[in-house]
Amino acid sequence: MSQFQYHAFFCLNLRKNGENSCENHCATDMFDYAKSECKRLNLNGVGKVRVNRAGCLDRCDLGPVMVVYPEGIWYQFVDKEDIDEIIESHFINGKPVKRLILSDSVA
């Protein structure tokens, strides 16, 4: 049994060579927002949702991205409204947000 119902990893990579990376698209701000919203909504903790930092997930050209386990669903997001939708639909109601799933991800 998993420690968490959902485990979300946010790519926070910043490539020093100038190539596109998730951090160029405010990934840390969205990570901080997701973490605080999950805490505010009492979704964080054992058996619930864990929001984690990740280094490069090797998809920075699609950034910003996050992956949610156990389903292995990859999301591309833009703003707080997208994060709110992932929290509400996926974490609370168990329904992945199809419009934000990367096209080659499991749905």
Gaussian input, Z-matrix of N, CA and C with variables (Angstrom, degrees):
# hf/3-21g

backbone

0 1
 N
 C     1     B1
 C     2     B2     1     A1
 N     3     B3     2     A2     1     D1
 C     4     B4     3     A3     2     D2
 C     5     B5     4     A4     3     D3
 N     6     B6     5     A5     4     D4
 C     7     B7     6     A6     5     D5
 C     8     B8     7     A7     6     D6
 N     9     B9     8     A8     7     D7
 C    10    B10     9     A9     8     D8
 C    11    B11    10    A10     9     D9
 N    12    B12    11    A11    10    D10
 C    13    B13    12    A12    11    D11
 C    14    B14    13    A13    12    D12
 N    15    B15    14    A14    13    D13
 C    16    B16    15    A15    14    D14
 C    17    B17    16    A16    15    D15
 N    18    B18    17    A17    16    D16
 C    19    B19    18    A18    17    D17
 C    20    B20    19    A19    18    D18
 N    21    B21    20    A20    19    D19
 C    22    B22    21    A21    20    D20
 C    23    B23    22    A22    21    D21
 N    24    B24    23    A23    22    D22
 C    25    B25    24    A24    23    D23
 C    26    B26    25    A25    24    D24
 N    27    B27    26    A26    25    D25
 C    28    B28    27    A27    26    D26
 C    29    B29    28    A28    27    D27
 N    30    B30    29    A29    28    D28
 C    31    B31    30    A30    29    D29
 C    32    B32    31    A31    30    D30
 N    33    B33    32    A32    31    D31
 C    34    B34    33    A33    32    D32
 C    35    B35    34    A34    33    D33
 N    36    B36    35    A35    34    D34
 C    37    B37    36    A36    35    D35
 C    38    B38    37    A37    36    D36
 N    39    B39    38    A38    37    D37
 C    40    B40    39    A39    38    D38
 C    41    B41    40    A40    39    D39
 N    42    B42    41    A41    40    D40
 C    43    B43    42    A42    41    D41
 C    44    B44    43    A43    42    D42
 N    45    B45    44    A44    43    D43
 C    46    B46    45    A45    44    D44
 C    47    B47    46    A46    45    D45
 N    48    B48    47    A47    46    D46
 C    49    B49    48    A48    47    D47
 C    50    B50    49    A49    48    D48
 N    51    B51    50    A50    49    D49
 C    52    B52    51    A51    50    D50
 C    53    B53    52    A52    51    D51
 N    54    B54    53    A53    52    D52
 C    55    B55    54    A54    53    D53
 C    56    B56    55    A55    54    D54
 N    57    B57    56    A56    55    D55
 C    58    B58    57    A57    56    D56
 C    59    B59    58    A58    57    D57
 N    60    B60    59    A59    58    D58
 C    61    B61    60    A60    59    D59
 C    62    B62    61    A61    60    D60
 N    63    B63    62    A62    61    D61
 C    64    B64    63    A63    62    D62
 C    65    B65    64    A64    63    D63
 N    66    B66    65    A65    64    D64
 C    67    B67    66    A66    65    D65
 C    68    B68    67    A67    66    D66
 N    69    B69    68    A68    67    D67
 C    70    B70    69    A69    68    D68
 C    71    B71    70    A70    69    D69
 N    72    B72    71    A71    70    D70
 C    73    B73    72    A72    71    D71
 C    74    B74    73    A73    72    D72
 N    75    B75    74    A74    73    D73
 C    76    B76    75    A75    74    D74
 C    77    B77    76    A76    75    D75
 N    78    B78    77    A77    76    D76
 C    79    B79    78    A78    77    D77
 C    80    B80    79    A79    78    D78
 N    81    B81    80    A80    79    D79
 C    82    B82    81    A81    80    D80
 C    83    B83    82    A82    81    D81
 N    84    B84    83    A83    82    D82
 C    85    B85    84    A84    83    D83
 C    86    B86    85    A85    84    D84
 N    87    B87    86    A86    85    D85
 C    88    B88    87    A87    86    D86
 C    89    B89    88    A88    87    D87
 N    90    B90    89    A89    88    D88
 C    91    B91    90    A90    89    D89
 C    92    B92    91    A91    90    D90
 N    93    B93    92    A92    91    D91
 C    94    B94    93    A93    92    D92
 C    95    B95    94    A94    93    D93
 N    96    B96    95    A95    94    D94
 C    97    B97    96    A96    95    D95
 C    98    B98    97    A97    96    D96
 N    99    B99    98    A98    97    D97
 C   100   B100    99    A99    98    D98
 C   101   B101   100   A100    99    D99
 N   102   B102   101   A101   100   D100
 C   103   B103   102   A102   101   D101
 C   104   B104   103   A103   102   D102
 N   105   B105   104   A104   103   D103
 C   106   B106   105   A105   104   D104
 C   107   B107   106   A106   105   D105
 N   108   B108   107   A107   106   D106
 C   109   B109   108   A108   107   D107
 C   110   B110   109   A109   108   D108
 N   111   B111   110   A110   109   D109
 C   112   B112   111   A111   110   D110
 C   113   B113   112   A112   111   D111
 N   114   B114   113   A113   112   D112
 C   115   B115   114   A114   113   D113
 C   116   B116   115   A115   114   D114
 N   117   B117   116   A116   115   D115
 C   118   B118   117   A117   116   D116
 C   119   B119   118   A118   117   D117
 N   120   B120   119   A119   118   D118
 C   121   B121   120   A120   119   D119
 C   122   B122   121   A121   120   D120
 N   123   B123   122   A122   121   D121
 C   124   B124   123   A123   122   D122
 C   125   B125   124   A124   123   D123
 N   126   B126   125   A125   124   D124
 C   127   B127   126   A126   125   D125
 C   128   B128   127   A127   126   D126
 N   129   B129   128   A128   127   D127
 C   130   B130   129   A129   128   D128
 C   131   B131   130   A130   129   D129
 N   132   B132   131   A131   130   D130
 C   133   B133   132   A132   131   D131
 C   134   B134   133   A133   132   D132
 N   135   B135   134   A134   133   D133
 C   136   B136   135   A135   134   D134
 C   137   B137   136   A136   135   D135
 N   138   B138   137   A137   136   D136
 C   139   B139   138   A138   137   D137
 C   140   B140   139   A139   138   D138
 N   141   B141   140   A140   139   D139
 C   142   B142   141   A141   140   D140
 C   143   B143   142   A142   141   D141
 N   144   B144   143   A143   142   D142
 C   145   B145   144   A144   143   D143
 C   146   B146   145   A145   144   D144
 N   147   B147   146   A146   145   D145
 C   148   B148   147   A147   146   D146
 C   149   B149   148   A148   147   D147
 N   150   B150   149   A149   148   D148
 C   151   B151   150   A150   149   D149
 C   152   B152   151   A151   150   D150
 N   153   B153   152   A152   151   D151
 C   154   B154   153   A153   152   D152
 C   155   B155   154   A154   153   D153
 N   156   B156   155   A155   154   D154
 C   157   B157   156   A156   155   D155
 C   158   B158   157   A157   156   D156
 N   159   B159   158   A158   157   D157
 C   160   B160   159   A159   158   D158
 C   161   B161   160   A160   159   D159
 N   162   B162   161   A161   160   D160
 C   163   B163   162   A162   161   D161
 C   164   B164   163   A163   162   D162
 N   165   B165   164   A164   163   D163
 C   166   B166   165   A165   164   D164
 C   167   B167   166   A166   165   D165
 N   168   B168   167   A167   166   D166
 C   169   B169   168   A168   167   D167
 C   170   B170   169   A169   168   D168
 N   171   B171   170   A170   169   D169
 C   172   B172   171   A171   170   D170
 C   173   B173   172   A172   171   D171
 N   174   B174   173   A173   172   D172
 C   175   B175   174   A174   173   D173
 C   176   B176   175   A175   174   D174
 N   177   B177   176   A176   175   D175
 C   178   B178   177   A177   176   D176
 C   179   B179   178   A178   177   D177
 N   180   B180   179   A179   178   D178
 C   181   B181   180   A180   179   D179
 C   182   B182   181   A181   180   D180
 N   183   B183   182   A182   181   D181
 C   184   B184   183   A183   182   D182
 C   185   B185   184   A184   183   D183
 N   186   B186   185   A185   184   D184
 C   187   B187   186   A186   185   D185
 C   188   B188   187   A187   186   D186
 N   189   B189   188   A188   187   D187
 C   190   B190   189   A189   188   D188
 C   191   B191   190   A190   189   D189
 N   192   B192   191   A191   190   D190
 C   193   B193   192   A192   191   D191
 C   194   B194   193   A193   192   D192
 N   195   B195   194   A194   193   D193
 C   196   B196   195   A195   194   D194
 C   197   B197   196   A196   195   D195
 N   198   B198   197   A197   196   D196
 C   199   B199   198   A198   197   D197
 C   200   B200   199   A199   198   D198
 N   201   B201   200   A200   199   D199
 C   202   B202   201   A201   200   D200
 C   203   B203   202   A202   201   D201
 N   204   B204   203   A203   202   D202
 C   205   B205   204   A204   203   D203
 C   206   B206   205   A205   204   D204
 N   207   B207   206   A206   205   D205
 C   208   B208   207   A207   206   D206
 C   209   B209   208   A208   207   D207
 N   210   B210   209   A209   208   D208
 C   211   B211   210   A210   209   D209
 C   212   B212   211   A211   210   D210
 N   213   B213   212   A212   211   D211
 C   214   B214   213   A213   212   D212
 C   215   B215   214   A214   213   D213
 N   216   B216   215   A215   214   D214
 C   217   B217   216   A216   215   D215
 C   218   B218   217   A217   216   D216
 N   219   B219   218   A218   217   D217
 C   220   B220   219   A219   218   D218
 C   221   B221   220   A220   219   D219
 N   222   B222   221   A221   220   D220
 C   223   B223   222   A222   221   D221
 C   224   B224   223   A223   222   D222
 N   225   B225   224   A224   223   D223
 C   226   B226   225   A225   224   D224
 C   227   B227   226   A226   225   D225
 N   228   B228   227   A227   226   D226
 C   229   B229   228   A228   227   D227
 C   230   B230   229   A229   228   D228
 N   231   B231   230   A230   229   D229
 C   232   B232   231   A231   230   D230
 C   233   B233   232   A232   231   D231
 N   234   B234   233   A233   232   D232
 C   235   B235   234   A234   233   D233
 C   236   B236   235   A235   234   D234
 N   237   B237   236   A236   235   D235
 C   238   B238   237   A237   236   D236
 C   239   B239   238   A238   237   D237
 N   240   B240   239   A239   238   D238
 C   241   B241   240   A240   239   D239
 C   242   B242   241   A241   240   D240
 N   243   B243   242   A242   241   D241
 C   244   B244   243   A243   242   D242
 C   245   B245   244   A244   243   D243
 N   246   B246   245   A245   244   D244
 C   247   B247   246   A246   245   D245
 C   248   B248   247   A247   246   D246
 N   249   B249   248   A248   247   D247
 C   250   B250   249   A249   248   D248
 C   251   B251   250   A250   249   D249
 N   252   B252   251   A251   250   D250
 C   253   B253   252   A252   251   D251
 C   254   B254   253   A253   252   D252
 N   255   B255   254   A254   253   D253
 C   256   B256   255   A255   254   D254
 C   257   B257   256   A256   255   D255
 N   258   B258   257   A257   256   D256
 C   259   B259   258   A258   257   D257
 C   260   B260   259   A259   258   D258
 N   261   B261   260   A260   259   D259
 C   262   B262   261   A261   260   D260
 C   263   B263   262   A262   261   D261
 N   264   B264   263   A263   262   D262
 C   265   B265   264   A264   263   D263
 C   266   B266   265   A265   264   D264
 N   267   B267   266   A266   265   D265
 C   268   B268   267   A267   266   D266
 C   269   B269   268   A268   267   D267
 N   270   B270   269   A269   268   D268
 C   271   B271   270   A270   269   D269
 C   272   B272   271   A271   270   D270
 N   273   B273   272   A272   271   D271
 C   274   B274   273   A273   272   D272
 C   275   B275   274   A274   273   D273
 N   276   B276   275   A275   274   D274
 C   277   B277   276   A276   275   D275
 C   278   B278   277   A277   276   D276
 N   279   B279   278   A278   277   D277
 C   280   B280   279   A279   278   D278
 C   281   B281   280   A280   279   D279
 N   282   B282   281   A281   280   D280
 C   283   B283   282   A282   281   D281
 C   284   B284   283   A283   282   D282
 N   285   B285   284   A284   283   D283
 C   286   B286   285   A285   284   D284
 C   287   B287   286   A286   285   D285
 N   288   B288   287   A287   286   D286
 C   289   B289   288   A288   287   D287
 C   290   B290   289   A289   288   D288
 N   291   B291   290   A290   289   D289
 C   292   B292   291   A291   290   D290
 C   293   B293   292   A292   291   D291
 N   294   B294   293   A293   292   D292
 C   295   B295   294   A294   293   D293
 C   296   B296   295   A295   294   D294
 N   297   B297   296   A296   295   D295
 C   298   B298   297   A297   296   D296
 C   299   B299   298   A298   297   D297
 N   300   B300   299   A299   298   D298
 C   301   B301   300   A300   299   D299
 C   302   B302   301   A301   300   D300
 N   303   B303   302   A302   301   D301
 C   304   B304   303   A303   302   D302
 C   305   B305   304   A304   303   D303
 N   306   B306   305   A305   304   D304
 C   307   B307   306   A306   305   D305
 C   308   B308   307   A307   306   D306
 N   309   B309   308   A308   307   D307
 C   310   B310   309   A309   308   D308
 C   311   B311   310   A310   309   D309
 N   312   B312   311   A311   310   D310
 C   313   B313   312   A312   311   D311
 C   314   B314   313   A313   312   D312
 N   315   B315   314   A314   313   D313
 C   316   B316   315   A315   314   D314
 C   317   B317   316   A316   315   D315
 N   318   B318   317   A317   316   D316
 C   319   B319   318   A318   317   D317
 C   320   B320   319   A319   318   D318

   B1=1.4511
   B2=1.5252
   B3=1.3012
   B4=1.4567
   B5=1.5284
   B6=1.2916
   B7=1.4655
   B8=1.5276
   B9=1.3490
   B10=1.4630
   B11=1.5201
   B12=1.3194
   B13=1.4571
   B14=1.5241
   B15=1.3416
   B16=1.4678
   B17=1.5208
   B18=1.3055
   B19=1.4558
   B20=1.5252
   B21=1.3270
   B22=1.4698
   B23=1.5234
   B24=1.3175
   B25=1.4559
   B26=1.5229
   B27=1.3197
   B28=1.4625
   B29=1.5160
   B30=1.3293
   B31=1.4594
   B32=1.5283
   B33=1.3224
   B34=1.4675
   B35=1.5235
   B36=1.3070
   B37=1.4506
   B38=1.5285
   B39=1.3250
   B40=1.4649
   B41=1.5220
   B42=1.3096
   B43=1.4602
   B44=1.5218
   B45=1.2948
   B46=1.4560
   B47=1.5175
   B48=1.3282
   B49=1.4637
   B50=1.5346
   B51=1.3277
   B52=1.4575
   B53=1.5148
   B54=1.3341
   B55=1.4577
   B56=1.5235
   B57=1.3220
   B58=1.4511
   B59=1.5223
   B60=1.3247
   B61=1.4585
   B62=1.5178
   B63=1.3041
   B64=1.4665
   B65=1.5254
   B66=1.3126
   B67=1.4662
   B68=1.5277
   B69=1.3281
   B70=1.4638
   B71=1.5248
   B72=1.3281
   B73=1.4647
   B74=1.5310
   B75=1.3325
   B76=1.4793
   B77=1.5279
   B78=1.3155
   B79=1.4614
   B80=1.5301
   B81=1.3357
   B82=1.4655
   B83=1.5219
   B84=1.3253
   B85=1.4643
   B86=1.5230
   B87=1.3347
   B88=1.4652
   B89=1.5273
   B90=1.3334
   B91=1.4658
   B92=1.5254
   B93=1.3352
   B94=1.4636
   B95=1.5267
   B96=1.3276
   B97=1.4664
   B98=1.5351
   B99=1.3211
   B100=1.4634
   B101=1.5240
   B102=1.3182
   B103=1.4664
   B104=1.5281
   B105=1.3285
   B106=1.4668
   B107=1.5275
   B108=1.3320
   B109=1.4708
   B110=1.5264
   B111=1.3058
   B112=1.4626
   B113=1.5211
   B114=1.3225
   B115=1.4643
   B116=1.5221
   B117=1.3327
   B118=1.4637
   B119=1.5288
   B120=1.3328
   B121=1.4643
   B122=1.5329
   B123=1.3222
   B124=1.4618
   B125=1.5304
   B126=1.3225
   B127=1.4561
   B128=1.5166
   B129=1.3218
   B130=1.4617
   B131=1.5188
   B132=1.3159
   B133=1.4494
   B134=1.5149
   B135=1.3149
   B136=1.4580
   B137=1.5285
   B138=1.3249
   B139=1.4571
   B140=1.5158
   B141=1.3233
   B142=1.4629
   B143=1.5238
   B144=1.3317
   B145=1.4648
   B146=1.5254
   B147=1.3014
   B148=1.4694
   B149=1.5188
   B150=1.3351
   B151=1.4663
   B152=1.5188
   B153=1.3390
   B154=1.4582
   B155=1.5170
   B156=1.3305
   B157=1.4585
   B158=1.5204
   B159=1.3023
   B160=1.4574
   B161=1.5157
   B162=1.3013
   B163=1.4484
   B164=1.5167
   B165=1.2728
   B166=1.4583
   B167=1.5248
   B168=1.3133
   B169=1.4652
   B170=1.5316
   B171=1.3231
   B172=1.4659
   B173=1.5316
   B174=1.3285
   B175=1.4662
   B176=1.5265
   B177=1.3182
   B178=1.4662
   B179=1.5264
   B180=1.3213
   B181=1.4578
   B182=1.5258
   B183=1.3454
   B184=1.4601
   B185=1.5212
   B186=1.3160
   B187=1.4530
   B188=1.5022
   B189=1.3111
   B190=1.4598
   B191=1.5267
   B192=1.3313
   B193=1.4523
   B194=1.5216
   B195=1.3237
   B196=1.4650
   B197=1.5169
   B198=1.3376
   B199=1.4549
   B200=1.5206
   B201=1.3341
   B202=1.4593
   B203=1.5281
   B204=1.3294
   B205=1.4640
   B206=1.5220
   B207=1.3173
   B208=1.4474
   B209=1.5266
   B210=1.3230
   B211=1.4678
   B212=1.5209
   B213=1.3114
   B214=1.4560
   B215=1.5200
   B216=1.3089
   B217=1.4663
   B218=1.5231
   B219=1.3327
   B220=1.4605
   B221=1.5196
   B222=1.3264
   B223=1.4538
   B224=1.5199
   B225=1.3174
   B226=1.4584
   B227=1.5197
   B228=1.3149
   B229=1.4566
   B230=1.5187
   B231=1.3241
   B232=1.4562
   B233=1.5199
   B234=1.3375
   B235=1.4590
   B236=1.5239
   B237=1.3250
   B238=1.4582
   B239=1.5198
   B240=1.3175
   B241=1.4664
   B242=1.5296
   B243=1.3273
   B244=1.4684
   B245=1.5284
   B246=1.3227
   B247=1.4655
   B248=1.5237
   B249=1.3328
   B250=1.4713
   B251=1.5204
   B252=1.3249
   B253=1.4658
   B254=1.5340
   B255=1.3205
   B256=1.4700
   B257=1.5261
   B258=1.3172
   B259=1.4676
   B260=1.5254
   B261=1.3142
   B262=1.4696
   B263=1.5300
   B264=1.3219
   B265=1.4586
   B266=1.5349
   B267=1.3271
   B268=1.4679
   B269=1.5268
   B270=1.3246
   B271=1.4615
   B272=1.5188
   B273=1.3092
   B274=1.4727
   B275=1.5293
   B276=1.3408
   B277=1.4714
   B278=1.5294
   B279=1.3354
   B280=1.4564
   B281=1.5231
   B282=1.3451
   B283=1.4641
   B284=1.5227
   B285=1.3348
   B286=1.4654
   B287=1.5326
   B288=1.3239
   B289=1.4604
   B290=1.5265
   B291=1.3215
   B292=1.4653
   B293=1.5197
   B294=1.3345
   B295=1.4632
   B296=1.5289
   B297=1.3285
   B298=1.4673
   B299=1.5273
   B300=1.3277
   B301=1.4608
   B302=1.5189
   B303=1.3301
   B304=1.4582
   B305=1.5231
   B306=1.2993
   B307=1.4598
   B308=1.5173
   B309=1.3388
   B310=1.4670
   B311=1.5384
   B312=1.3442
   B313=1.4564
   B314=1.5296
   B315=1.3063
   B316=1.4630
   B317=1.5221
   B318=1.3211
   B319=1.4708
   B320=1.5020
   A1=109.60
   A2=116.12
   A3=121.73
   A4=111.29
   A5=115.77
   A6=122.39
   A7=111.85
   A8=115.71
   A9=121.44
   A10=110.32
   A11=116.42
   A12=120.27
   A13=109.89
   A14=115.65
   A15=122.00
   A16=108.83
   A17=115.44
   A18=121.69
   A19=106.99
   A20=116.72
   A21=122.36
   A22=109.81
   A23=115.55
   A24=121.97
   A25=108.86
   A26=116.13
   A27=123.12
   A28=109.33
   A29=116.98
   A30=120.59
   A31=107.82
   A32=116.10
   A33=121.61
   A34=110.57
   A35=115.62
   A36=121.34
   A37=112.62
   A38=115.20
   A39=122.28
   A40=107.24
   A41=116.22
   A42=120.69
   A43=109.60
   A44=115.96
   A45=121.36
   A46=113.34
   A47=117.18
   A48=120.58
   A49=112.45
   A50=116.94
   A51=120.32
   A52=114.91
   A53=117.49
   A54=120.29
   A55=109.85
   A56=115.27
   A57=120.63
   A58=110.34
   A59=116.15
   A60=121.11
   A61=109.07
   A62=115.67
   A63=120.53
   A64=111.90
   A65=116.80
   A66=119.34
   A67=112.10
   A68=118.06
   A69=120.67
   A70=111.21
   A71=116.56
   A72=122.31
   A73=110.93
   A74=116.52
   A75=122.96
   A76=113.31
   A77=117.77
   A78=121.09
   A79=112.55
   A80=118.07
   A81=119.77
   A82=111.20
   A83=117.21
   A84=120.00
   A85=111.10
   A86=117.11
   A87=120.62
   A88=111.29
   A89=116.90
   A90=121.24
   A91=110.06
   A92=116.40
   A93=121.07
   A94=110.93
   A95=115.85
   A96=120.49
   A97=110.22
   A98=118.09
   A99=121.45
   A100=110.88
   A101=116.27
   A102=120.60
   A103=110.94
   A104=116.86
   A105=119.65
   A106=111.82
   A107=117.38
   A108=120.03
   A109=111.16
   A110=117.46
   A111=119.56
   A112=110.81
   A113=116.03
   A114=119.47
   A115=110.50
   A116=117.24
   A117=121.46
   A118=111.61
   A119=115.92
   A120=121.59
   A121=112.76
   A122=115.88
   A123=122.74
   A124=111.71
   A125=115.46
   A126=120.86
   A127=112.22
   A128=117.32
   A129=120.78
   A130=111.01
   A131=115.14
   A132=120.69
   A133=113.08
   A134=115.08
   A135=122.43
   A136=109.96
   A137=114.76
   A138=120.82
   A139=113.56
   A140=116.13
   A141=120.56
   A142=109.18
   A143=116.91
   A144=122.44
   A145=110.16
   A146=116.03
   A147=122.45
   A148=107.52
   A149=116.55
   A150=122.39
   A151=107.08
   A152=116.39
   A153=121.98
   A154=112.66
   A155=114.18
   A156=122.12
   A157=107.92
   A158=115.52
   A159=120.17
   A160=107.85
   A161=115.10
   A162=120.10
   A163=107.49
   A164=116.66
   A165=120.55
   A166=110.90
   A167=115.23
   A168=121.79
   A169=110.35
   A170=115.91
   A171=124.49
   A172=113.25
   A173=115.18
   A174=119.81
   A175=109.43
   A176=116.03
   A177=121.23
   A178=113.14
   A179=116.81
   A180=118.72
   A181=111.26
   A182=117.52
   A183=122.55
   A184=111.59
   A185=117.30
   A186=124.83
   A187=116.48
   A188=114.06
   A189=126.97
   A190=111.12
   A191=115.11
   A192=120.23
   A193=111.49
   A194=113.74
   A195=122.05
   A196=106.73
   A197=115.92
   A198=120.74
   A199=107.68
   A200=115.22
   A201=121.52
   A202=108.75
   A203=114.52
   A204=121.51
   A205=108.41
   A206=119.44
   A207=125.43
   A208=114.84
   A209=119.35
   A210=120.34
   A211=114.23
   A212=117.53
   A213=120.93
   A214=111.71
   A215=115.77
   A216=120.90
   A217=109.27
   A218=114.76
   A219=122.35
   A220=109.41
   A221=115.46
   A222=121.44
   A223=110.62
   A224=114.49
   A225=122.51
   A226=105.18
   A227=117.27
   A228=121.29
   A229=109.73
   A230=115.88
   A231=120.34
   A232=111.85
   A233=116.80
   A234=119.91
   A235=111.97
   A236=116.41
   A237=122.12
   A238=112.09
   A239=117.00
   A240=119.76
   A241=110.77
   A242=116.62
   A243=119.95
   A244=110.69
   A245=116.63
   A246=120.78
   A247=109.72
   A248=117.15
   A249=120.81
   A250=111.14
   A251=115.98
   A252=120.32
   A253=111.13
   A254=117.42
   A255=121.03
   A256=109.56
   A257=116.92
   A258=120.34
   A259=110.39
   A260=116.54
   A261=121.10
   A262=111.82
   A263=115.94
   A264=119.93
   A265=112.51
   A266=116.98
   A267=120.30
   A268=111.99
   A269=117.26
   A270=119.90
   A271=113.20
   A272=117.99
   A273=120.57
   A274=111.50
   A275=117.10
   A276=120.65
   A277=114.57
   A278=117.75
   A279=120.67
   A280=115.47
   A281=116.70
   A282=120.68
   A283=109.84
   A284=117.35
   A285=119.75
   A286=111.57
   A287=115.43
   A288=122.06
   A289=107.67
   A290=116.09
   A291=121.56
   A292=113.28
   A293=117.95
   A294=119.90
   A295=112.53
   A296=118.16
   A297=121.62
   A298=113.03
   A299=117.61
   A300=120.91
   A301=109.70
   A302=115.43
   A303=119.77
   A304=108.38
   A305=116.61
   A306=121.74
   A307=114.40
   A308=117.98
   A309=119.62
   A310=112.15
   A311=115.97
   A312=121.66
   A313=110.88
   A314=115.79
   A315=121.82
   A316=107.61
   A317=118.57
   A318=120.88
   A319=111.69
   D1=139.42
   D2=-177.91
   D3=-75.28
   D4=148.48
   D5=176.45
   D6=-63.92
   D7=-31.30
   D8=-177.09
   D9=-128.74
   D10=150.09
   D11=174.27
   D12=-67.18
   D13=-44.06
   D14=176.43
   D15=-133.06
   D16=138.99
   D17=177.72
   D18=-126.46
   D19=111.33
   D20=-175.80
   D21=-105.08
   D22=125.99
   D23=178.15
   D24=-112.17
   D25=121.19
   D26=178.68
   D27=-99.25
   D28=124.06
   D29=173.23
   D30=-70.17
   D31=123.38
   D32=178.90
   D33=-119.01
   D34=24.46
   D35=-176.38
   D36=-67.04
   D37=139.60
   D38=171.68
   D39=-125.82
   D40=109.45
   D41=-179.55
   D42=-78.23
   D43=128.42
   D44=-176.89
   D45=-78.65
   D46=-14.51
   D47=-177.29
   D48=-85.55
   D49=4.77
   D50=178.07
   D51=88.81
   D52=-5.46
   D53=177.17
   D54=-68.41
   D55=157.92
   D56=178.50
   D57=-57.24
   D58=138.90
   D59=176.85
   D60=-148.92
   D61=160.89
   D62=-176.65
   D63=-58.68
   D64=-38.34
   D65=-178.43
   D66=-65.79
   D67=-22.66
   D68=174.81
   D69=-66.42
   D70=-12.37
   D71=-176.94
   D72=-118.40
   D73=32.23
   D74=174.10
   D75=63.60
   D76=34.63
   D77=-178.75
   D78=-60.25
   D79=-39.45
   D80=-179.68
   D81=-65.42
   D82=-39.97
   D83=176.87
   D84=-60.62
   D85=-41.56
   D86=-179.83
   D87=-71.08
   D88=-35.24
   D89=174.38
   D90=-61.12
   D91=-50.26
   D92=-179.86
   D93=-59.20
   D94=-41.27
   D95=179.54
   D96=-64.65
   D97=-47.43
   D98=-179.33
   D99=-60.73
   D100=-43.91
   D101=179.79
   D102=-62.13
   D103=-45.11
   D104=-179.13
   D105=-68.91
   D106=-36.37
   D107=178.70
   D108=-68.11
   D109=-41.04
   D110=177.49
   D111=-63.21
   D112=-38.28
   D113=176.94
   D114=-67.47
   D115=-45.23
   D116=-179.50
   D117=-59.92
   D118=-36.88
   D119=-178.70
   D120=-87.72
   D121=4.98
   D122=-179.64
   D123=58.81
   D124=39.47
   D125=178.48
   D126=-99.33
   D127=-9.56
   D128=-175.13
   D129=-87.49
   D130=153.94
   D131=174.93
   D132=118.24
   D133=176.97
   D134=-177.88
   D135=-58.03
   D136=131.86
   D137=179.84
   D138=81.55
   D139=-0.08
   D140=-177.94
   D141=-121.73
   D142=-125.74
   D143=-176.08
   D144=-111.99
   D145=136.84
   D146=173.01
   D147=-120.37
   D148=124.51
   D149=177.39
   D150=-107.42
   D151=119.58
   D152=-175.39
   D153=-122.59
   D154=151.48
   D155=170.16
   D156=-76.05
   D157=148.06
   D158=172.82
   D159=-137.08
   D160=150.91
   D161=170.50
   D162=-75.14
   D163=-155.68
   D164=-177.63
   D165=-61.85
   D166=128.30
   D167=174.88
   D168=-99.69
   D169=9.05
   D170=175.34
   D171=62.90
   D172=32.81
   D173=175.31
   D174=-137.45
   D175=27.65
   D176=-175.06
   D177=-59.70
   D178=-26.54
   D179=179.33
   D180=-66.23
   D181=-15.04
   D182=177.89
   D183=-103.33
   D184=0.08
   D185=-168.44
   D186=-57.84
   D187=161.26
   D188=-0.73
   D189=-80.04
   D190=147.24
   D191=-178.19
   D192=-131.39
   D193=157.21
   D194=171.70
   D195=-143.04
   D196=156.22
   D197=175.78
   D198=-125.35
   D199=136.88
   D200=-177.85
   D201=-114.65
   D202=125.21
   D203=176.04
   D204=-109.50
   D205=149.40
   D206=25.22
   D207=-89.78
   D208=-8.52
   D209=-175.70
   D210=-72.10
   D211=-23.26
   D212=-176.39
   D213=71.88
   D214=37.35
   D215=-179.40
   D216=-90.58
   D217=127.16
   D218=178.87
   D219=-97.39
   D220=127.99
   D221=177.51
   D222=-114.49
   D223=144.79
   D224=166.38
   D225=-112.47
   D226=130.83
   D227=-177.11
   D228=-131.02
   D229=163.62
   D230=-177.29
   D231=-121.41
   D232=-42.19
   D233=-171.12
   D234=-146.93
   D235=-177.42
   D236=-178.86
   D237=-61.39
   D238=-32.26
   D239=178.89
   D240=-64.03
   D241=-37.88
   D242=176.16
   D243=-65.03
   D244=-43.10
   D245=178.67
   D246=-62.94
   D247=-43.29
   D248=177.61
   D249=-58.18
   D250=-41.11
   D251=-179.13
   D252=-66.92
   D253=-39.40
   D254=177.47
   D255=-64.48
   D256=-44.50
   D257=179.92
   D258=-62.05
   D259=-50.00
   D260=-177.21
   D261=-65.27
   D262=-53.37
   D263=-173.36
   D264=-75.26
   D265=-49.64
   D266=-173.69
   D267=-84.24
   D268=-54.99
   D269=-173.69
   D270=-73.31
   D271=-37.18
   D272=-178.28
   D273=-89.07
   D274=-45.39
   D275=-173.68
   D276=-103.37
   D277=-3.37
   D278=175.68
   D279=73.44
   D280=17.34
   D281=-178.87
   D282=-116.65
   D283=111.17
   D284=178.18
   D285=-56.50
   D286=150.37
   D287=-179.42
   D288=-89.53
   D289=97.48
   D290=-172.50
   D291=-57.18
   D292=-39.13
   D293=-175.67
   D294=-67.22
   D295=-18.21
   D296=-178.85
   D297=-103.46
   D298=-5.37
   D299=-179.98
   D300=-75.39
   D301=134.05
   D302=175.18
   D303=-61.93
   D304=140.98
   D305=-171.55
   D306=-59.69
   D307=-25.74
   D308=-179.51
   D309=-99.56
   D310=14.52
   D311=-179.56
   D312=-89.45
   D313=162.62
   D314=173.94
   D315=-71.24
   D316=137.52
   D317=179.31
   D318=-126.21

